[in-house]
Amino acid sequence: MKRVSNHQTILPSNGSTNCLSERQWHYFLASSLITFALGLFILLLYKLIAFSCSRWSRRRKERNENTGQVEAVSFMTKLKWMAERWISGQTVTGRILVSLSCVLSIGSLIIYLIDASRFGKKVEQCKSWTESPAQQIDFVFNVFFTFYFIIRFTAANDKLIFWLEMHSIVDYFTILPAYMAIYLGRQWLGFRFLRALRLISFPDILQYLSLLRTSNKIRLAQLLSMFFGVWLAAAGFVHLVENSGDPFHDWKNSQYLSYWDCLYFLMVTMSTVGYGDIYCVTDIGRTFIVFFLLFALAIFASSVPEILDIVGKHPRYGGTYEKPAGVRHIVVTGHISYESVKNFLRDFLHEDRENKNVKCLFLDSKNPDLELEALFKRHFTQVCFFKGSPLNTNDLERVKLKLADAFLVVADPRASDPDAEDAANIMRVISAKNYHSDIRIIIQLMRFHNKAFLVNLPSWMAQDQIICLAEMKLGFMAQSCLAPGFSTLMANLFAMRSYKKSEKAAKWQDDYLRGAGMEMYSSYLSEALHGHTFPQAVEICFCKLKLLLIAISVYSEDGEDYQVVLNAGIDYIIDRDTKAFFICESEEEVKRAQNFCKHCHWYEKNIRKIVKCNCSKQDKSTIPVATCKQQDSPSTTPTSDKSADDVLPNPYCRRIQIDITNHSRSNSQSPTSPDAPEVFNSTLNTKSLSAIVPHVLAQKRQQQEERKMIKCVEHFDSTGLFHWCDERKFEEAVLSHRKNRDLLKKLNKHIVVCLFGDHKSPLIGLCNFVMPLRASSFKLDDVKTIVFVGNEEYLRKEWHSLENFPDVYVKPGSPLNRADLRTIKINQCHMCVILTASDCRSDDITLVDKEAILCSLNIKTMTFQNVADVWKCASPRRTLATLALLRVHKKFNNEEEEIEKFVKRKISGYISKTSNRKITKSISDEFSNIVKEKCNRIAG
């Protein structure tokens, strides 16, 4: 056969022309239609007969139920069960058959495309199937499709619905024409293009094989299979009718269009472009295009944008983290917002920390907003974001949680429902622990009572940490009531700040900023410090390394757990497993404790030259015990001309001598009087203190013995950490109660807590505020009375956690009511604390603290009568108690001043001059005030 112009085909004169002179396409079509109609008729007839016999079957079933007989399973039922197993994706046989049907359908479609391209304008070809390898292969495929059709028909629950479904119709018009082609000795393209519709079931088959699991992949496969299946099948129909012509026009209006031209034509038609270079000329083709557009436009308009959306957004925050060698990483989840991430990265990526080889992975179920995305881009070298949920094991695998150093869960401090926020974070921790039980957990909680859910986890370890925001805030406030400035000091230690010397700032401001720029760091100590006691290590670190060693971590007796010991005594010996805690400006300074060597750095005055040396561990292992004064003597210590910032001056390293002489005594009193103590070393212990004020301690011991006889024994809780009392009812703790009338008159030096909240407010855990003030380290006489002022209903809700603490009272009322504040003598209190438990749902965060601000302004503007004026107007009579108190004050006035000097110098002896002088002085003054109060109580 050869080609000529105008797409005409000249067939060889071997009888094939006579074969094609009579078209037999109607035999192929009739075989499919007759089979479909005959099967439909048989099924409808069977349904009618079954409906007629249903009454008899129902009576038989009821009779068997009454007699207790069980019907035997019929052969057809067993055959149906076997067929269901064969086509089910849960068995190996079913997966093989389903996969084979999909592959052979694609193969049959490929054979059709080859034949459609090879036939040219003719849709029929006179050629025996024995001479066509493609037809032989397609015949084998159709034999399998016949077998698979019978299995599916047997397994179908409703045979009528199965007979009318799309895949069955595809089989009618593709399987039977293959058999007719062998019988007639010719081929007809016919409706073989319907095999393209089998692509629509391709996603279901991939799900049977567990190749598609995520929703995005499944949806993408469904859209693509639907689009290509409809497109290929419609192109095959246009190719058939345009190359055949209309039968009612005697096939004379046909035109030659290749299958690929039909694909191009349908694509431009579905996209509503319609160039007009190709169009249908047959009436059947035009009618088909009219109705096809109604369906195709909907597919094209909905599928294509969704496909582009899935393909475009999927890989942005997906994928799997590939961990580089030597790089550690942590996983952060929970409340991921711009504010939380910015605050976290500001501290985590601070220049004082050497976290250069630590990468931070953020895991959240929501896409970051533009502001947060810009923040990630600025820190892209150390920060990576993954979209996913920590409750999903696959997402935890993506971020390599098993290889991570820690799993951090950040809470939302502005959550409208704190308990719900804690519950969500606890579920994230449980999911992480179930995935990897050894992962270290650091979690933020809003409410203290939710800690029990985590501590009771079987996989909870000692290294896991719970940071309760409410508990920490209330604890800091309570400690500030005892030592004003404590919360500021701790906040400066926790926050990461960089210190830069300013020439414009005052000296005290520069010292404060330098102290605020210091943080707490941990590190193992050099071999040169091994074998030394903790006080010796503190002295060496401060004098030689310019580091403040405050605590060490030691292992417990069983060796499985470790504990942190603050200001450890001489009983603790430094070894290679001891981790030390320092207060310094950067992590680089801590390395001096690791690199310190007795041979290379013992006499080195420039601390910047204390770097790692090449000495062996044995050379570093011992240091001769000597005082800093002996070590820095002019005869043994070389001088250095370095600047003051790099060289540790001698005044820092000498032992501080404390002069306890009486500065206010008369000149006639001899300095060598027996009452004048000698000069003592700064490392005074309790015995040295008894030598300074033996009479004070003697009277204190005497009064302690008297109190044991006249007062009841102090009670503590089961842990021995807090003062405890019998359970009190809420009414008994109200100040207006008859038992508390005398107490109301004697209120002085007490602590007032102004509390804002109502019955709808969430609990904030007032016991966390009371517990530090009721610690067992305080004597019962030193415990200050606490008075809560606020809504009665809210105080009742909190009272169940306060009922066992002594000297805790409530005053129902309003903190904004001045009458209530005067009733509890707020002008005579030791400290006033303002708390708010209101559930603020306002979008304006500036209104969150409005109640606390108004209360503080209200208290500041209150006027009270001066107590000193009342004393002046009172009677000048001097009672015995007043005279005794005055005599005691005169007698111990000098010792109080010396104790104040001792306390100040004792603290300043271990703190560098470059540290925070202002905070140190405020704490020192508070300690001196405590000593004064104790002396007054002892004397009284």
ChimeraX attribute file (.defattr): number of C-alpha atoms within 10 A of each C-alpha:
attribute: neighborCount
match mode: 1-to-1
recipient: residues
	/A:1	7
	/A:2	8
	/A:3	11
	/A:4	8
	/A:5	6
	/A:6	7
	/A:7	12
	/A:8	12
	/A:9	14
	/A:10	11
	/A:11	13
	/A:12	10
	/A:13	9
	/A:14	8
	/A:15	10
	/A:16	13
	/A:17	14
	/A:18	10
	/A:19	16
	/A:20	15
	/A:21	8
	/A:22	8
	/A:23	12
	/A:24	15
	/A:25	16
	/A:26	10
	/A:27	14
	/A:28	23
	/A:29	18
	/A:30	14
	/A:31	16
	/A:32	21
	/A:33	16
	/A:34	12
	/A:35	14
	/A:36	17
	/A:37	11
	/A:38	11
	/A:39	14
	/A:40	16
	/A:41	13
	/A:42	12
	/A:43	16
	/A:44	14
	/A:45	12
	/A:46	13
	/A:47	14
	/A:48	12
	/A:49	11
	/A:50	12
	/A:51	12
	/A:52	11
	/A:53	11
	/A:54	12
	/A:55	11
	/A:56	10
	/A:57	13
	/A:58	11
	/A:59	11
	/A:60	12
	/A:61	14
	/A:62	11
	/A:63	12
	/A:64	13
	/A:65	12
	/A:66	9
	/A:67	8
	/A:68	9
	/A:69	10
	/A:70	9
	/A:71	9
	/A:72	6
	/A:73	8
	/A:74	9
	/A:75	9
	/A:76	10
	/A:77	12
	/A:78	11
	/A:79	13
	/A:80	19
	/A:81	13
	/A:82	14
	/A:83	20
	/A:84	20
	/A:85	17
	/A:86	22
	/A:87	20
	/A:88	17
	/A:89	22
	/A:90	12
	/A:91	13
	/A:92	14
	/A:93	14
	/A:94	18
	/A:95	20
	/A:96	15
	/A:97	17
	/A:98	22
	/A:99	18
	/A:100	16
	/A:101	18
	/A:102	16
	/A:103	14
	/A:104	18
	/A:105	21
	/A:106	16
	/A:107	16
	/A:108	24
	/A:109	22
	/A:110	16
	/A:111	16
	/A:112	24
	/A:113	18
	/A:114	13
	/A:115	18
	/A:116	23
	/A:117	12
	/A:118	12
	/A:119	15
	/A:120	18
	/A:121	21
	/A:122	16
	/A:123	20
	/A:124	19
	/A:125	18
	/A:126	17
	/A:127	17
	/A:128	16
	/A:129	20
	/A:130	11
	/A:131	9
	/A:132	10
	/A:133	10
	/A:134	15
	/A:135	22
	/A:136	16
	/A:137	14
	/A:138	20
	/A:139	20
	/A:140	14
	/A:141	20
	/A:142	22
	/A:143	14
	/A:144	16
	/A:145	19
	/A:146	16
	/A:147	11
	/A:148	19
	/A:149	17
	/A:150	13
	/A:151	19
	/A:152	19
	/A:153	19
	/A:154	19
	/A:155	22
	/A:156	16
	/A:157	12
	/A:158	10
	/A:159	16
	/A:160	18
	/A:161	11
	/A:162	16
	/A:163	18
	/A:164	12
	/A:165	10
	/A:166	12
	/A:167	17
	/A:168	16
	/A:169	16
	/A:170	19
	/A:171	20
	/A:172	21
	/A:173	24
	/A:174	22
	/A:175	21
	/A:176	19
	/A:177	27
	/A:178	24
	/A:179	15
	/A:180	18
	/A:181	20
	/A:182	17
	/A:183	11
	/A:184	15
	/A:185	14
	/A:186	19
	/A:187	24
	/A:188	24
	/A:189	22
	/A:190	22
	/A:191	19
	/A:192	24
	/A:193	26
	/A:194	25
	/A:195	24
	/A:196	25
	/A:197	23
	/A:198	21
	/A:199	24
	/A:200	20
	/A:201	16
	/A:202	20
	/A:203	22
	/A:204	18
	/A:205	19
	/A:206	19
	/A:207	14
	/A:208	17
	/A:209	17
	/A:210	10
	/A:211	13
	/A:212	17
	/A:213	11
	/A:214	9
	/A:215	9
	/A:216	14
	/A:217	15
	/A:218	16
	/A:219	16
	/A:220	19
	/A:221	20
	/A:222	19
	/A:223	19
	/A:224	17
	/A:225	20
	/A:226	21
	/A:227	18
	/A:228	15
	/A:229	21
	/A:230	20
	/A:231	20
	/A:232	23
	/A:233	20
	/A:234	23
	/A:235	21
	/A:236	26
	/A:237	20
	/A:238	26
	/A:239	28
	/A:240	26
	/A:241	25
	/A:242	26
	/A:243	21
	/A:244	21
	/A:245	21
	/A:246	18
	/A:247	13
	/A:248	9
	/A:249	11
	/A:250	10
	/A:251	15
	/A:252	12
	/A:253	16
	/A:254	19
	/A:255	18
	/A:256	17
	/A:257	21
	/A:258	21
	/A:259	22
	/A:260	16
	/A:261	15
	/A:262	23
	/A:263	19
	/A:264	13
	/A:265	21
	/A:266	24
	/A:267	17
	/A:268	14
	/A:269	19
	/A:270	21
	/A:271	13
	/A:272	12
	/A:273	9
	/A:274	14
	/A:275	10
	/A:276	10
	/A:277	6
	/A:278	14
	/A:279	17
	/A:280	21
	/A:281	15
	/A:282	23
	/A:283	17
	/A:284	16
	/A:285	19
	/A:286	16
	/A:287	11
	/A:288	16
	/A:289	20
	/A:290	10
	/A:291	10
	/A:292	16
	/A:293	17
	/A:294	11
	/A:295	13
	/A:296	21
	/A:297	15
	/A:298	11
	/A:299	16
	/A:300	17
	/A:301	12
	/A:302	12
	/A:303	18
	/A:304	14
	/A:305	11
	/A:306	15
	/A:307	17
	/A:308	11
	/A:309	12
	/A:310	15
	/A:311	14
	/A:312	10
	/A:313	10
	/A:314	13
	/A:315	10
	/A:316	12
	/A:317	16
	/A:318	14
	/A:319	13
	/A:320	14
	/A:321	15
	/A:322	9
	/A:323	14
	/A:324	9
	/A:325	6
	/A:326	7
	/A:327	10
	/A:328	17
	/A:329	23
	/A:330	20
	/A:331	23
	/A:332	23
	/A:333	22
	/A:334	26
	/A:335	19
	/A:336	22
	/A:337	15
	/A:338	18
	/A:339	11
	/A:340	17
	/A:341	17
	/A:342	15
	/A:343	10
	/A:344	14
	/A:345	16
	/A:346	14
	/A:347	15
	/A:348	16
	/A:349	19
	/A:350	15
	/A:351	16
	/A:352	21
	/A:353	15
	/A:354	13
	/A:355	15
	/A:356	12
	/A:357	11
	/A:358	18
	/A:359	20
	/A:360	21
	/A:361	21
	/A:362	21
	/A:363	26
	/A:364	21
	/A:365	14
	/A:366	11
	/A:367	16
	/A:368	19
	/A:369	11
	/A:370	10
	/A:371	11
	/A:372	18
	/A:373	13
	/A:374	13
	/A:375	17
	/A:376	21
	/A:377	12
	/A:378	11
	/A:379	13
	/A:380	13
	/A:381	11
	/A:382	18
	/A:383	19
	/A:384	18
	/A:385	22
	/A:386	22
	/A:387	20
	/A:388	22
	/A:389	18
	/A:390	28
	/A:391	17
	/A:392	13
	/A:393	15
	/A:394	14
	/A:395	21
	/A:396	21
	/A:397	15
	/A:398	17
	/A:399	26
	/A:400	18
	/A:401	22
	/A:402	16
	/A:403	14
	/A:404	19
	/A:405	16
	/A:406	19
	/A:407	23
	/A:408	21
	/A:409	23
	/A:410	20
	/A:411	24
	/A:412	19
	/A:413	15
	/A:414	15
	/A:415	16
	/A:416	14
	/A:417	13
	/A:418	20
	/A:419	18
	/A:420	12
	/A:421	20
	/A:422	23
	/A:423	15
	/A:424	14
	/A:425	24
	/A:426	21
	/A:427	14
	/A:428	22
	/A:429	26
	/A:430	19
	/A:431	18
	/A:432	23
	/A:433	19
	/A:434	14
	/A:435	19
	/A:436	15
	/A:437	16
	/A:438	17
	/A:439	23
	/A:440	21
	/A:441	23
	/A:442	17
	/A:443	24
	/A:444	22
	/A:445	26
	/A:446	25
	/A:447	20
	/A:448	21
	/A:449	14
	/A:450	15
	/A:451	17
	/A:452	9
	/A:453	11
	/A:454	18
	/A:455	15
	/A:456	9
	/A:457	12
	/A:458	9
	/A:459	16
	/A:460	19
	/A:461	15
	/A:462	13
	/A:463	13
	/A:464	17
	/A:465	16
	/A:466	16
	/A:467	17
	/A:468	18
	/A:469	16
	/A:470	19
	/A:471	21
	/A:472	14
	/A:473	13
	/A:474	22
	/A:475	21
	/A:476	20
	/A:477	22
	/A:478	24
	/A:479	16
	/A:480	16
	/A:481	20
	/A:482	18
	/A:483	18
	/A:484	18
	/A:485	21
	/A:486	20
	/A:487	18
	/A:488	14
	/A:489	16
	/A:490	14
	/A:491	14
	/A:492	19
	/A:493	20
	/A:494	15
	/A:495	15
	/A:496	23
	/A:497	22
	/A:498	16
	/A:499	18
	/A:500	10
	/A:501	11
	/A:502	11
	/A:503	8
	/A:504	8
	/A:505	11
	/A:506	10
	/A:507	11
	/A:508	13
	/A:509	15
	/A:510	21
	/A:511	20
	/A:512	19
	/A:513	23
	/A:514	21
	/A:515	27
	/A:516	25
	/A:517	23
	/A:518	24
	/A:519	21
	/A:520	21
	/A:521	18
	/A:522	17
	/A:523	17
	/A:524	19
	/A:525	25
	/A:526	21
	/A:527	24
	/A:528	24
	/A:529	27
	/A:530	19
	/A:531	17
	/A:532	20
	/A:533	17
	/A:534	23
	/A:535	19
	/A:536	19
	/A:537	20
	/A:538	23
	/A:539	21
	/A:540	25
	/A:541	20
	/A:542	20
	/A:543	26
	/A:544	27
	/A:545	25
	/A:546	23
	/A:547	23
	/A:548	21
	/A:549	26
	/A:550	18
	/A:551	19
	/A:552	22
	/A:553	19
	/A:554	20
	/A:555	14
	/A:556	10
	/A:557	8
	/A:558	7
	/A:559	8
	/A:560	8
	/A:561	12
	/A:562	15
	/A:563	11
	/A:564	14
	/A:565	15
	/A:566	12
	/A:567	13
	/A:568	17
	/A:569	12
	/A:570	11
	/A:571	9
	/A:572	16
	/A:573	18
	/A:574	25
	/A:575	18
	/A:576	12
	/A:577	12
	/A:578	18
	/A:579	17
	/A:580	23
	/A:581	23
	/A:582	23
	/A:583	22
	/A:584	23
	/A:585	25
	/A:586	22
	/A:587	20
	/A:588	12
	/A:589	20
	/A:590	25
	/A:591	19
	/A:592	25
	/A:593	26
	/A:594	18
	/A:595	18
	/A:596	24
	/A:597	27
	/A:598	19
	/A:599	15
	/A:600	17
	/A:601	20
	/A:602	16
	/A:603	15
	/A:604	20
	/A:605	24
	/A:606	19
	/A:607	17
	/A:608	12
	/A:609	12
	/A:610	22
	/A:611	16
	/A:612	14
	/A:613	12
	/A:614	8
	/A:615	12
	/A:616	10
	/A:617	12
	/A:618	9
	/A:619	13
	/A:620	19
	/A:621	15
	/A:622	17
	/A:623	18
	/A:624	8
	/A:625	10
	/A:626	11
	/A:627	15
	/A:628	18
	/A:629	15
	/A:630	13
	/A:631	19
	/A:632	20
	/A:633	12
	/A:634	10
	/A:635	8
	/A:636	10
	/A:637	14
	/A:638	11
	/A:639	11
	/A:640	10
	/A:641	9
	/A:642	11
	/A:643	10
	/A:644	9
	/A:645	10
	/A:646	14
	/A:647	17
	/A:648	20
	/A:649	14
	/A:650	13
	/A:651	10
	/A:652	19
	/A:653	22
	/A:654	17
	/A:655	15
	/A:656	17
	/A:657	15
	/A:658	19
	/A:659	17
	/A:660	20
	/A:661	18
	/A:662	18
	/A:663	12
	/A:664	9
	/A:665	11
	/A:666	8
	/A:667	8
	/A:668	6
	/A:669	11
	/A:670	11
	/A:671	13
	/A:672	10
	/A:673	8
	/A:674	8
	/A:675	13
	/A:676	15
	/A:677	16
	/A:678	15
	/A:679	11
	/A:680	15
	/A:681	14
	/A:682	18
	/A:683	13
	/A:684	12
	/A:685	9
	/A:686	8
	/A:687	9
	/A:688	14
	/A:689	14
	/A:690	13
	/A:691	12
	/A:692	20
	/A:693	17
	/A:694	13
	/A:695	12
	/A:696	16
	/A:697	16
	/A:698	13
	/A:699	14
	/A:700	17
	/A:701	13
	/A:702	12
	/A:703	16
	/A:704	12
	/A:705	11
	/A:706	11
	/A:707	12
	/A:708	11
	/A:709	10
	/A:710	8
	/A:711	8
	/A:712	8
	/A:713	10
	/A:714	12
	/A:715	15
	/A:716	17
	/A:717	13
	/A:718	9
	/A:719	7
	/A:720	12
	/A:721	14
	/A:722	22
	/A:723	23
	/A:724	19
	/A:725	15
	/A:726	10
	/A:727	12
	/A:728	16
	/A:729	13
	/A:730	16
	/A:731	13
	/A:732	15
	/A:733	20
	/A:734	20
	/A:735	22
	/A:736	17
	/A:737	11
	/A:738	11
	/A:739	12
	/A:740	15
	/A:741	12
	/A:742	10
	/A:743	13
	/A:744	15
	/A:745	11
	/A:746	12
	/A:747	18
	/A:748	17
	/A:749	16
	/A:750	21
	/A:751	24
	/A:752	24
	/A:753	21
	/A:754	24
	/A:755	26
	/A:756	22
	/A:757	22
	/A:758	17
	/A:759	14
	/A:760	11
	/A:761	16
	/A:762	19
	/A:763	19
	/A:764	22
	/A:765	19
	/A:766	20
	/A:767	21
	/A:768	21
	/A:769	21
	/A:770	20
	/A:771	18
	/A:772	21
	/A:773	25
	/A:774	26
	/A:775	17
	/A:776	20
	/A:777	13
	/A:778	14
	/A:779	11
	/A:780	16
	/A:781	8
	/A:782	14
	/A:783	16
	/A:784	21
	/A:785	20
	/A:786	22
	/A:787	24
	/A:788	24
	/A:789	25
	/A:790	24
	/A:791	20
	/A:792	19
	/A:793	15
	/A:794	20
	/A:795	24
	/A:796	17
	/A:797	14
	/A:798	17
	/A:799	20
	/A:800	14
	/A:801	14
	/A:802	21
	/A:803	20
	/A:804	19
	/A:805	22
	/A:806	23
	/A:807	15
	/A:808	20
	/A:809	24
	/A:810	25
	/A:811	23
	/A:812	19
	/A:813	17
	/A:814	19
	/A:815	26
	/A:816	21
	/A:817	13
	/A:818	14
	/A:819	12
	/A:820	17
	/A:821	20
	/A:822	13
	/A:823	14
	/A:824	23
	/A:825	19
	/A:826	24
	/A:827	19
	/A:828	16
	/A:829	18
	/A:830	15
	/A:831	18
	/A:832	18
	/A:833	17
	/A:834	18
	/A:835	20
	/A:836	18
	/A:837	16
	/A:838	19
	/A:839	17
	/A:840	16
	/A:841	13
	/A:842	10
	/A:843	9
	/A:844	8
	/A:845	11
	/A:846	8
	/A:847	12
	/A:848	17
	/A:849	13
	/A:850	11
	/A:851	19
	/A:852	19
	/A:853	12
	/A:854	13
	/A:855	20
	/A:856	16
	/A:857	12
	/A:858	14
	/A:859	17
	/A:860	9
	/A:861	8
	/A:862	12
	/A:863	8
	/A:864	11
	/A:865	8
	/A:866	9
	/A:867	10
	/A:868	9
	/A:869	9
	/A:870	10
	/A:871	10
	/A:872	9
	/A:873	8
	/A:874	9
	/A:875	8
	/A:876	8
	/A:877	7
	/A:878	9
	/A:879	9
	/A:880	9
	/A:881	10
	/A:882	12
	/A:883	11
	/A:884	14
	/A:885	15
	/A:886	13
	/A:887	13
	/A:888	16
	/A:889	16
	/A:890	10
	/A:891	12
	/A:892	17
	/A:893	16
	/A:894	17
	/A:895	19
	/A:896	20
	/A:897	18
	/A:898	19
	/A:899	18
	/A:900	21
	/A:901	16
	/A:902	20
	/A:903	19
	/A:904	18
	/A:905	18
	/A:906	19
	/A:907	14
	/A:908	17
	/A:909	18
	/A:910	19
	/A:911	19
	/A:912	16
	/A:913	12
	/A:914	14
	/A:915	22
	/A:916	23
	/A:917	21
	/A:918	15
	/A:919	18
	/A:920	20
	/A:921	15
	/A:922	15
	/A:923	19
	/A:924	21
	/A:925	17
	/A:926	16
	/A:927	17
	/A:928	20
	/A:929	15
	/A:930	16
	/A:931	16
	/A:932	19
	/A:933	13
	/A:934	15
	/A:935	21
	/A:936	15
	/A:937	13
	/A:938	18
	/A:939	19
	/A:940	14
